Amino acid sequence: MGIEVYVTRSLGIGGAIRRSVEDFAVEEVLVDGSKATINQAARTGQLGSSLAKNRFLLCVLIKRNWDTISAVKAVADQLGIGMSRIQFAGLKDTRAATAQHITIEGLAADETERVHVKDIEIHPVGYLRTELSSYYLLGNSFHITINSIDHPRSTVKKRIAHTIDELEQIGGIPNFFGHQRFGTTRPITHQVGKAIVKEDFKKAAMLFLAEPSPHEHPASRQAREALQTTKDFKQALQDYPKQLRYERLMLRHLVGKPDDYVGALRRLPLRLLELLPQAYQSYLFNMFLSRRLIGGLTLNEAEVGDYAVNVERSGLPILTMHKIVGSENVAEINHAIQAGKMRLAVSLSGYKQKPQAGVQGEIWKQIFEEEDISQDNFKISTIPEISLRGKLRTAITPLKDFFVNEVAADPVDPSKHKVSMSFALYRGSYATVVLRELMKPRNLVKAGF
């Protein structure tokens, strides 16, 4: 997934996450301070009014063990409306308990009572004049428990403190795209995305449908392996478990049109289809960041040829306001970075994004050659709506309000320990990147990533 290095040298605490869904809790925070909470419908902030004449109903969506897109689809189906009428500010973890805001166009508050889906709750909050988007999202608050830790309580506390101290010294965590960006039990979305970017749609569809994983349910793995061998879409439609709903949508199309792989991919919800080339873009970004660190460069100091972006008073980066670092302004920009007024940024690949210069530019060029791609590949002519223009992403993101709530005996195995912690991250950043630095896991799957 392109994450090849740690930024901290402290020893990890080990352990495992996600023993239960409540061990990984995510609560969304909007720019006005509104917070979606898991255990109650109460909220803070000013977003939303009582004026029902406004077109968009603001709700809090609480889900457990659902990905955001599937949860929205389930809600839309219960309401008898199209998914396009429901908007959200950001995707939330699947294997977690999460609370986030959504808007539903043209719906009255009492109509949400029709939604009865296992492990999903909808709580109306008010009405908005406009639909929700990522513009409204400040970040997320996390409450996480790590179980099955072999070390004594004092060692756990000491190692966490050392790691957090290292992160504070560099100004935050490396802004890698986390493991769930690429799929949890079957991390292949970036591979599918690369095939789409290369416009090899048969390969993309077959990877999505038939690439097995040793970590998925045996029935799913066996069905994929059979399709790889037989290429029999009709039989696969009978064999694929019902929970593989996106695969089944594609298979239904391929039964009637076995050579129309573009059409099959278009059967996916647009938000999911967009995520596939974006996952490859994310993989490349992780590679850019990893190679920078491997080359001995830091994430909190700019070099000639780098990008640096301004930071809002809220702490969010202003990605459209950037400077290219030159020999004449490198000292000034690095002073602003140390003062927290700017952050180093790295390109997210796209057909409009200019290649970087300097050392980071050389890393860009090397990886593009290894991947056998060009910027033009991100203009996907066959499915233009998922083309990627490119933009910037900060190389580092602050870790806010980190607090260890408890280090105690693990209730399942009292010879081991558990630690519960809380922290907050700005939008687009991943809690698993924080946990990876703290835990230094030897096996990501066993560790619950």
C-alpha positions as CSV (number, residue, x, y, z in Angstrom):
1,M,0.0,0.0,0.0
2,G,3.0,2.2,-0.3
3,I,3.6,2.7,3.4
4,E,7.2,1.6,3.7
5,V,8.6,3.4,6.8
6,Y,8.0,4.7,10.3
7,V,8.7,8.2,11.3
8,T,9.3,7.3,14.9
9,R,12.1,5.1,16.3
10,S,10.4,4.2,19.6
11,L,9.6,0.6,20.3
12,G,5.9,-0.3,19.7
13,I,3.5,-1.7,22.2
14,G,2.1,-4.4,19.9
15,G,-1.4,-5.6,20.6
16,A,-4.5,-5.7,18.4
17,I,-7.4,-3.4,17.5
18,R,-11.0,-3.9,16.6
19,R,-11.7,-6.9,18.9
20,S,-15.2,-5.5,19.1
21,V,-16.9,-2.8,17.1
22,E,-17.0,-0.4,20.1
23,D,-13.2,-0.6,20.4
24,F,-12.9,1.7,17.4
25,A,-15.3,4.6,17.7
26,V,-15.3,7.6,15.3
27,E,-17.3,10.8,15.8
28,E,-17.4,13.5,13.1
29,V,-16.7,17.1,13.9
30,L,-17.8,19.9,11.5
31,V,-16.2,23.3,11.0
32,D,-18.8,25.1,13.2
33,G,-18.1,22.7,16.1
34,S,-21.1,20.4,15.5
35,K,-20.2,16.9,16.6
36,A,-22.0,13.7,15.7
37,T,-22.0,11.5,18.8
38,I,-22.5,7.7,18.9
39,N,-24.3,7.2,22.2
40,Q,-26.8,10.1,22.1
41,A,-28.6,12.2,19.6
42,A,-27.5,15.4,21.4
43,R,-25.0,17.6,19.6
44,T,-23.2,20.9,19.8
45,G,-22.8,23.6,17.2
46,Q,-25.0,25.8,15.1
47,L,-25.5,23.9,11.9
48,G,-29.1,23.2,10.9
49,S,-32.2,25.2,11.4
50,S,-35.8,24.4,12.2
51,L,-37.1,25.8,8.9
52,A,-38.6,22.8,7.1
53,K,-38.8,25.0,3.9
54,N,-35.1,24.5,3.5
55,R,-34.5,21.7,1.0
56,F,-32.0,19.5,2.9
57,L,-32.7,17.6,6.1
58,L,-29.6,17.3,8.3
59,C,-29.3,14.1,10.2
60,V,-26.8,12.1,12.3
61,L,-26.1,8.7,10.8
62,I,-24.8,6.2,13.4
63,K,-23.6,2.8,12.0
64,R,-21.7,-0.2,13.2
65,N,-19.8,-2.6,10.9
66,W,-21.1,-0.8,7.8
67,D,-19.1,1.1,5.2
68,T,-20.5,4.6,4.5
69,I,-21.6,4.0,0.9
70,S,-23.4,0.7,1.7
71,A,-25.1,2.3,4.7
72,V,-26.3,5.3,2.6
73,K,-27.6,2.9,0.0
74,A,-29.5,0.9,2.7
75,V,-31.0,4.2,4.1
76,A,-32.0,5.3,0.6
77,D,-33.6,1.9,-0.2
78,Q,-35.7,2.2,3.0
79,L,-36.8,5.7,2.1
80,G,-37.5,4.7,-1.5
81,I,-35.2,7.4,-2.9
82,G,-32.1,7.5,-5.0
83,M,-28.6,7.5,-3.3
84,S,-27.9,10.8,-5.1
85,R,-30.3,12.6,-2.7
86,I,-28.2,11.7,0.3
87,Q,-24.9,13.5,0.8
88,F,-22.1,13.1,3.4
89,A,-19.0,15.0,4.3
90,G,-16.6,12.0,4.5
91,L,-16.2,8.3,4.5
92,K,-15.9,6.5,7.9
93,D,-14.3,3.3,8.9
94,T,-16.2,0.1,8.2
95,R,-15.1,-2.1,11.1
96,A,-16.1,0.5,13.7
97,A,-18.9,2.4,15.5
98,T,-19.2,5.7,13.8
99,A,-21.3,8.8,13.9
100,Q,-21.4,11.3,11.0
101,H,-23.7,13.9,9.5
102,I,-25.7,13.5,6.3
103,T,-28.2,15.6,4.4
104,I,-31.2,14.1,2.6
105,E,-32.8,16.3,-0.1
106,G,-36.5,17.0,0.1
107,L,-37.3,14.8,3.2
108,A,-39.3,15.7,6.3
109,A,-37.8,14.9,9.7
110,D,-40.6,12.4,10.6
111,E,-40.0,10.4,7.4
112,T,-36.7,9.1,8.9
113,E,-38.9,6.9,11.2
114,R,-39.3,4.6,8.2
115,V,-35.6,3.6,8.4
116,H,-35.2,0.2,10.1
117,V,-31.9,-1.3,9.3
118,K,-29.8,-3.5,11.6
119,D,-26.9,-1.5,13.2
120,I,-27.9,1.8,11.5
121,E,-29.6,4.8,13.3
122,I,-30.8,8.0,11.8
123,H,-31.4,11.1,14.0
124,P,-32.8,14.3,12.4
125,V,-31.1,17.5,13.5
126,G,-32.5,20.3,11.4
127,Y,-32.6,21.7,7.9
128,L,-30.0,23.3,5.6
129,R,-30.3,25.4,2.5
130,T,-27.5,23.5,0.8
131,E,-26.4,19.8,0.8
132,L,-23.5,18.6,2.9
133,S,-20.1,18.3,1.4
134,S,-16.5,17.9,2.6
135,Y,-16.3,21.7,2.8
136,Y,-18.2,21.4,6.1
137,L,-15.9,18.8,7.6
138,L,-13.3,19.7,10.1
139,G,-12.2,16.3,11.2
140,N,-12.9,13.3,13.4
141,S,-12.6,12.4,17.0
142,F,-11.4,8.8,17.8
143,H,-11.9,6.7,20.9
144,I,-9.8,3.5,20.5
145,T,-8.9,0.5,22.6
146,I,-5.8,-1.7,21.8
147,N,-6.1,-5.2,23.4
148,S,-3.8,-8.2,23.8
149,I,-0.7,-6.2,24.7
150,D,2.1,-8.4,26.1
151,H,4.1,-5.7,27.9
152,P,3.7,-4.5,31.5
153,R,1.6,-1.4,32.3
154,S,4.7,0.7,32.9
155,T,6.3,-0.3,29.6
156,V,3.1,0.5,27.7
157,K,2.9,3.9,29.2
158,K,6.6,4.6,28.6
159,R,6.6,3.5,24.9
160,I,3.4,5.5,24.1
161,A,4.9,8.6,25.7
162,H,8.1,8.2,23.7
163,T,6.3,7.8,20.4
164,I,4.0,10.7,21.0
165,D,7.0,12.9,22.0
166,E,8.7,12.0,18.7
167,L,5.5,12.8,16.8
168,E,5.2,16.1,18.5
169,Q,8.7,17.0,17.6
170,I,8.0,16.7,13.9
171,G,4.6,18.4,14.2
172,G,2.3,15.4,13.8
173,I,1.9,12.2,11.9
174,P,2.9,11.4,8.3
175,N,-0.2,12.0,6.3
176,F,-0.3,8.5,4.7
177,F,-3.5,7.2,3.4
178,G,-4.4,4.5,5.9
179,H,-4.8,0.8,5.2
180,Q,-8.6,0.8,5.0
181,R,-8.3,3.2,2.0
182,F,-7.2,0.1,0.0
183,G,-9.6,-2.5,1.4
184,T,-9.4,-4.2,4.7
185,T,-9.6,-8.0,4.2
186,R,-8.9,-7.6,0.4
187,P,-6.7,-4.6,-0.2
188,I,-6.9,-4.5,-4.0
189,T,-8.7,-1.2,-4.7
190,H,-5.5,0.6,-5.8
191,Q,-4.7,-2.3,-8.2
192,V,-8.2,-2.0,-9.7
193,G,-7.6,1.8,-9.9
194,K,-4.4,1.4,-11.7
195,A,-6.0,-0.9,-14.3
196,I,-8.7,1.8,-14.8
197,V,-6.2,4.5,-15.1
198,K,-4.4,2.4,-17.8
199,E,-7.9,1.9,-19.4
200,D,-7.5,-1.9,-19.1
201,F,-11.1,-2.3,-18.1
202,K,-11.2,-6.1,-18.4
203,K,-8.3,-6.4,-16.0
204,A,-10.0,-3.8,-13.6
205,A,-13.3,-5.7,-13.6
206,M,-11.7,-9.1,-13.1
207,L,-9.5,-7.9,-10.3
208,F,-12.6,-6.4,-8.6
209,L,-14.6,-9.6,-9.1
210,A,-12.2,-12.5,-9.0
211,E,-9.0,-11.6,-7.1
212,P,-9.2,-13.7,-4.0
213,S,-7.8,-12.9,-0.5
214,P,-6.7,-15.4,2.1
215,H,-8.3,-13.1,4.7
216,E,-11.9,-13.0,3.3
217,H,-14.7,-15.5,4.0
218,P,-14.0,-18.9,2.5
219,A,-17.2,-18.9,0.5
220,S,-16.3,-15.6,-1.1
221,R,-12.7,-16.7,-1.8
222,Q,-13.8,-20.0,-3.4
223,A,-16.4,-18.2,-5.6
224,R,-13.7,-15.8,-6.8
225,E,-11.2,-18.6,-7.5
226,A,-13.8,-20.4,-9.5
227,L,-14.6,-17.4,-11.6
228,Q,-10.9,-16.9,-12.3
229,T,-10.7,-20.4,-13.7
230,T,-14.0,-20.6,-15.6
231,K,-14.8,-17.0,-16.6
232,D,-18.4,-18.2,-16.3
233,F,-20.4,-15.1,-15.1
234,K,-23.7,-16.9,-15.0
235,Q,-22.4,-19.6,-12.7
236,A,-20.6,-17.0,-10.6
237,L,-23.8,-15.1,-10.1
238,Q,-25.3,-18.3,-8.5
239,D,-22.1,-18.9,-6.5
240,Y,-21.3,-15.4,-5.1
241,P,-22.6,-14.9,-1.6
242,K,-25.4,-12.3,-1.2
243,Q,-23.2,-10.0,0.8
244,L,-21.0,-9.4,-2.2
245,R,-23.6,-7.0,-3.5
246,Y,-21.4,-4.9,-5.7
247,E,-19.8,-7.9,-7.4
248,R,-23.3,-9.3,-8.0
249,L,-24.4,-6.0,-9.7
250,M,-21.4,-6.3,-12.1
251,L,-22.1,-10.0,-12.7
252,R,-25.7,-9.5,-13.6
253,H,-24.5,-7.1,-16.3
254,L,-21.8,-9.4,-17.6
255,V,-24.3,-12.3,-17.9
256,G,-26.1,-10.4,-20.6
257,K,-23.1,-8.6,-22.0
258,P,-20.0,-10.7,-21.3
259,D,-17.6,-8.3,-23.0
260,D,-18.9,-5.1,-21.7
261,Y,-16.5,-4.5,-18.8
262,V,-16.9,-0.8,-18.8
263,G,-20.7,-1.3,-18.5
264,A,-20.1,-3.7,-15.6
265,L,-18.0,-1.1,-13.7
266,R,-20.6,1.5,-14.3
267,R,-23.1,-0.6,-12.4
268,L,-21.2,0.4,-9.2
269,P,-22.4,3.4,-7.3
270,L,-20.5,6.5,-8.6
271,R,-19.0,7.2,-5.2
272,L,-17.5,3.7,-5.2
273,L,-16.4,3.9,-8.8
274,E,-14.6,7.2,-8.1
275,L,-12.8,5.6,-5.2
276,L,-11.0,3.1,-7.4
277,P,-8.7,5.5,-9.3
278,Q,-8.5,7.6,-6.2
279,A,-7.1,4.6,-4.4
280,Y,-4.3,4.3,-6.9
281,Q,-3.6,8.0,-6.5
282,S,-3.4,7.4,-2.8
283,Y,-1.0,4.5,-3.3
284,L,1.3,6.8,-5.3
285,F,1.1,9.5,-2.7
286,N,2.2,7.0,0.0
287,M,5.1,5.9,-2.2
288,F,6.1,9.6,-2.7
289,L,6.1,10.1,1.0
290,S,7.9,6.8,1.8
291,R,10.7,7.5,-0.6
292,R,11.1,11.0,0.7
293,L,11.6,9.6,4.2
294,I,13.9,6.7,3.0
295,G,16.0,9.4,1.2
296,G,16.6,11.0,4.6
297,L,14.4,14.1,4.1
298,T,11.9,15.2,6.8
299,L,8.3,16.1,6.6
300,N,8.5,19.3,8.5
301,E,11.2,21.0,6.4
302,A,10.9,22.1,2.8
303,E,13.5,21.7,0.1
304,V,13.9,23.7,-3.1
305,G,11.3,22.5,-5.5
306,D,8.8,21.5,-2.8
307,Y,5.3,22.9,-2.4
308,A,4.2,24.6,0.8
309,V,0.5,25.5,1.7
310,N,-1.0,28.0,4.0
311,V,-2.9,27.0,7.1
312,E,-6.3,28.4,8.2
313,R,-7.0,29.6,11.7
314,S,-9.0,26.4,12.2
315,G,-5.8,24.3,11.5
316,L,-7.0,23.1,8.1
317,P,-4.6,23.5,5.2
318,I,-5.6,25.8,2.4
319,L,-4.5,23.6,-0.5
320,T,-5.4,26.1,-3.2
321,M,-3.0,28.7,-1.6
322,H,0.5,27.3,-2.2
323,K,4.0,28.4,-2.9
324,I,6.8,26.7,-4.8
325,V,9.9,26.6,-2.7
326,G,12.9,28.3,-4.3
327,S,16.4,29.2,-3.1
328,E,15.2,32.8,-2.5
329,N,12.3,31.9,-0.2
330,V,13.3,28.5,1.4
331,A,14.3,30.1,4.7
332,E,11.2,32.2,4.9
333,I,8.9,29.2,4.1
334,N,10.7,26.9,6.6
335,H,10.3,29.6,9.3
336,A,6.5,29.7,8.5
337,I,6.4,25.8,8.7
338,Q,8.0,25.8,12.1
339,A,5.6,28.5,13.3
340,G,2.6,26.4,12.1
341,K,1.5,28.9,9.5
342,M,2.4,26.7,6.5
343,R,2.8,22.9,5.9
344,L,4.9,21.0,3.4
345,A,2.7,19.5,0.7
346,V,3.2,16.7,-1.9
347,S,1.3,16.2,-5.1
348,L,-1.6,13.9,-5.6
349,S,-1.2,12.7,-9.2
350,G,-3.6,13.9,-11.9
351,Y,-3.6,15.1,-15.5
352,K,-3.6,18.8,-14.5
353,Q,-1.1,18.6,-11.6
354,K,2.4,19.9,-12.5
355,P,5.3,17.6,-11.7
356,Q,7.4,18.8,-8.8
357,A,11.0,19.9,-9.1
358,G,14.0,19.2,-6.8
359,V,14.4,16.0,-4.9
360,Q,10.7,15.3,-4.6
361,G,10.4,15.8,-8.4
362,E,13.1,13.1,-8.9
363,I,11.1,10.8,-6.6
364,W,7.9,11.5,-8.7
365,K,9.7,10.7,-11.9
366,Q,11.3,7.5,-10.6
367,I,8.0,6.1,-9.4
368,F,6.1,7.1,-12.5
369,E,8.7,5.2,-14.5
370,E,8.4,2.2,-12.3
371,E,4.7,2.2,-12.6
372,D,4.8,2.8,-16.3
373,I,2.3,5.6,-16.2
374,S,2.1,9.3,-17.2
375,Q,0.0,12.2,-16.0
376,D,-2.2,11.9,-19.1
377,N,-3.3,8.4,-17.9
378,F,-5.4,10.1,-15.2
379,K,-7.7,11.6,-17.9
380,I,-9.9,8.5,-18.3
381,S,-11.6,9.2,-21.6
382,T,-13.9,6.1,-21.5
383,I,-15.3,7.1,-18.0
384,P,-14.5,10.8,-17.9
385,E,-16.5,11.4,-14.7
386,I,-13.8,9.6,-12.7
387,S,-10.8,11.3,-14.2
388,L,-8.4,12.9,-11.7
389,R,-7.1,16.4,-12.1
390,G,-4.7,16.2,-9.3
391,K,-4.1,18.4,-6.3
392,L,-1.9,18.8,-3.2
393,R,-2.0,16.9,0.1
394,T,0.0,17.9,3.2
395,A,2.9,15.6,4.0
396,I,2.1,15.8,7.7
397,T,-1.0,16.4,9.8
398,P,-1.3,17.4,13.4
399,L,-2.2,14.9,16.1
400,K,-4.7,16.8,18.4
401,D,-5.9,16.2,22.0
402,F,-4.1,12.8,22.4
403,F,-4.9,11.3,25.8
404,V,-4.4,7.9,27.3
405,N,-7.6,7.1,29.2
406,E,-6.6,3.8,30.8
407,V,-4.0,1.1,30.8
408,A,-5.5,-2.0,32.5
409,A,-5.7,-5.8,32.4
410,D,-7.2,-7.2,29.3
411,P,-10.5,-8.8,30.4
412,V,-10.2,-11.6,27.9
413,D,-6.6,-12.5,29.0
414,P,-5.7,-10.9,32.4
415,S,-2.0,-11.8,31.8
416,K,-2.0,-9.1,29.0
417,H,-3.0,-5.5,29.0
418,K,-5.3,-3.1,27.1
419,V,-5.0,0.6,26.6
420,S,-7.8,3.0,25.7
421,M,-7.0,6.3,24.1
422,S,-8.6,9.3,22.4
423,F,-7.3,11.8,19.9
424,A,-8.5,13.9,17.0
425,L,-7.3,14.3,13.4
426,Y,-8.2,16.8,10.6
427,R,-10.3,15.6,7.7
428,G,-8.7,13.2,5.3
429,S,-6.3,11.7,7.8
430,Y,-6.3,8.2,9.2
431,A,-6.3,6.9,12.8
432,T,-4.6,3.7,11.7
433,V,-1.5,5.7,10.8
434,V,-1.3,6.9,14.4
435,L,-1.9,3.4,15.7
436,R,0.7,1.9,13.3
437,E,3.4,4.2,14.8
438,L,2.3,3.3,18.4
439,M,2.0,-0.4,17.9
440,K,4.7,-1.2,15.3
441,P,2.6,-4.3,14.2
442,R,4.4,-7.3,12.8
443,N,1.3,-8.6,11.1
444,L,-1.2,-6.0,10.0
445,V,-4.1,-8.5,9.6
446,K,-3.6,-10.1,13.0
447,A,-3.3,-6.7,14.5
448,G,-6.7,-5.7,13.2
449,F,-5.7,-3.2,10.6
